[in-house]
Each structure stands twice: as structure tokens, then as C-alpha cells.
Amino acid sequence: MGRDAVTGGGCAVSLVGAVGAVVVWWRTSRTQRHLGNGFENNGQDFGAVLTELPLVFLAGAVVPAVLWGLGAWLLGRRRRPRSSQFHA
């Protein structure tokens, strides 16, 4: 696999992870309660959205990219032939 393919795959995995993390976070009952979907808007707190959303997005983007990079590094290391030792 070429270096460009690995880089493109890492970016794609990171994008899917970030979008997936935000979607999962958005659909939780806790988040919906903070956005005012509770009984008579009790517990509405947009501060939770402002603090949690960037962290969820970053975690969703970074964790898959790190795992992808680690996997690519391990596979590249396994496929690389060992260099022979010089005997003088």
C-alpha cells in the first residue's frame, strides 16, 4: 500500500469517526435533555453542548486516526525486510 493510500485512509477513518461520534452523542437521552427535549424544557443547558461537542468531535477524529496510524505502522514494520548486519 502506498503512502498516499495510507494517508487518505487515515483521513477517511478520522472523518467517519468524528461524524459518527457526533451522531451518537446527539442521539443520547442525556444530550436531548440538555437541549430541552425533557419535560417542559427542564434541565435545558446549552453550556453542556458548548463544552461537550468539541471534545466529542476531537475524540471521534483522533482515536480512529491514531488506531489507523498504529495499524499502518505495525503492518509496514512487519513487511519491511530486516537489514543485514555489516561484518568487517
URBEL-V873007 format. One record per backbone hydrogen bond with DSSP energy under -1.0 kcal/mol. NH is the residue of the N-H (numbers start at 1). CO is the residue of the C=O. If there is no record, write none. Layout:
# URBEL-V873007
NH;CO
NH;CO
This chain:
# URBEL-V873007
6;2
7;3
8;4
9;5
10;6
11;7
12;8
13;9
14;10
15;11
16;12
17;13
18;14
19;15
20;16
21;17
22;18
23;19
24;20
25;21
26;22
27;23
32;28
33;29
34;30
35;31
36;33
37;32
41;38
42;39
44;41
45;34
50;46
51;47
52;48
53;49
56;52
57;53
58;54
59;55
60;56
61;57
62;58
63;59
65;61
66;62
67;63
68;64
69;65
70;66
71;67
72;68
73;69
74;70
75;71
76;72
77;73
78;74
79;75
80;76
